[in-house]
């Protein structure tokens, strides 16, 4: 897991805009192909200057679909506080997917610290559906908890694909220096990002209240 760099996020956003324009230009009629290729070359040159590989591949050309409706149970006190924006703060690669997973934090209308996880495109969180990236609709709720008496709280997304994966994420108290899990006998640790956010990508399906989750032994490590 790595902390989302605001400068890199801005670069990713510009890169996505340029490559999206390039993708549209490549789809125009043949009579405009000469102009399209010139623009595509210019766009990729700018991306290269930003330090992004020209061979970014299909990841950068995944088209964007309509916002994904919030499928969670509506709990008003867990919704983002009015004017509060979800801020992408940590990312972790997924070896079985073109897109990384990330987590964003926000404060709920009830004043609680919250976190939401999803696939990352630029600076947006969402999920890929039918080959298109669909960002979460505005106001989508995440997992919220209290850190007054608990050192961390967590939630999980189960990805029922081949191979199946579980995205384990949460927030920890500011005093927590690292969070770890027991992944098939191997201890994996991450350093929480801004707001105490952390995220793991784990092979296999893990139910939130299941035995396998307990076996992961998610815990804050000693300072």
Long-range contacts (C-beta under 8 A, 24 or more apart in sequence): 1-90, 1-91, 1-92, 1-190, 1-191, 1-193, 1-198, 1-199, 1-200, 2-90, 2-91, 2-92, 2-193, 3-89, 3-90, 3-193, 3-194, 4-88, 4-89, 4-90, 4-91, 4-102, 4-193, 9-88, 9-122, 9-123, 10-123, 11-50, 11-51, 11-52, 12-52, 12-122, 12-123, 13-122, 13-123, 14-46, 14-47, 14-50, 15-47, 15-50, 15-52, 15-56, 15-60, 15-122, 16-60, 16-121, 16-122, 18-43, 18-44, 18-46, 18-47, 19-43, 19-44, 19-47, 19-56, 19-60, 19-61, 20-61, 20-63, 20-64, 23-61, 23-63, 57-98, 58-98, 59-98, 59-99, 62-98, 62-99, 62-121, 62-128, 62-131, 62-132, 62-133, 63-131, 63-132, 63-133, 64-121, 64-132, 64-133, 64-134, 64-135, 65-129, 65-130, 65-132, 65-133, 65-134, 66-134, 67-126, 67-134, 67-135, 67-136, 67-137, 67-138, 68-126, 68-127, 68-129, 68-134, 68-135, 68-136, 68-137, 68-140, 69-137, 70-136, 70-137, 70-139, 70-140, 70-141, 72-140, 72-141, 74-141, 75-141, 76-109, 77-108, 77-109, 77-110, 77-112, 77-144, 78-108, 78-109, 78-110, 78-112, 78-114, 78-141, 78-142, 78-144, 79-108, 79-109, 79-139, 79-141, 80-106, 80-107, 80-108, 80-109, 80-114, 80-139, 80-141, 81-106, 81-107, 81-108, 81-109, 81-111, 82-109, 86-116, 86-125, 86-136, 86-140, 86-142, 87-194, 87-195, 88-120, 88-123, 88-124, 88-125, 89-193, 89-194, 89-195, 89-197, 90-192, 90-193, 90-194, 90-197, 90-198, 90-199, 91-120, 91-199, 92-190, 92-199, 92-200, 92-201, 93-201, 94-165, 94-201, 96-161, 96-163, 96-165, 97-128, 99-128, 99-133, 101-167, 101-199, 101-201, 102-199, 103-169, 103-193, 103-197, 103-198, 103-199, 104-142, 104-197, 105-171, 105-194, 105-195, 105-197, 106-142, 108-141, 108-144, 110-144, 112-144, 112-145, 112-146, 113-144, 113-145, 113-147, 113-171, 113-195, 113-196, 114-141, 114-142, 114-143, 114-144, 114-145, 114-171, 115-142, 115-143, 115-144, 115-155, 115-169, 115-170, 115-171, 115-195, 115-197, 116-140, 116-141, 116-142, 116-143, 117-142, 117-155, 117-157, 117-167, 117-169, 117-199, 118-157, 143-169, 143-170, 145-170, 145-171, 147-171, 147-172, 147-173, 147-196, 151-175, 151-176, 151-220, 152-176, 152-179, 152-196, 152-198, 152-218, 152-220, 154-218, 155-208, 156-206, 156-208, 156-213, 158-205, 158-206, 158-207, 159-205, 160-205, 163-203, 163-204, 164-203, 164-204, 164-205, 165-201, 165-202, 165-203, 165-204, 165-205, 166-201, 166-202, 166-203, 166-204, 166-205, 166-206, 167-199, 167-200, 167-201, 167-202, 168-199, 168-200, 168-202, 168-206, 168-216, 168-218, 169-197, 169-198, 169-199, 169-200, 170-197, 170-198, 170-218, 171-195, 171-196, 171-197, 171-198, 172-196, 172-198, 172-220, 173-220, 175-223, 176-220, 176-221, 176-223, 177-221, 177-223, 178-220, 178-221, 179-218, 179-219, 179-220, 179-221, 180-217, 180-218, 180-219, 180-221, 181-216, 181-217, 181-218, 181-219, 182-215, 182-216, 182-217, 183-216, 189-221
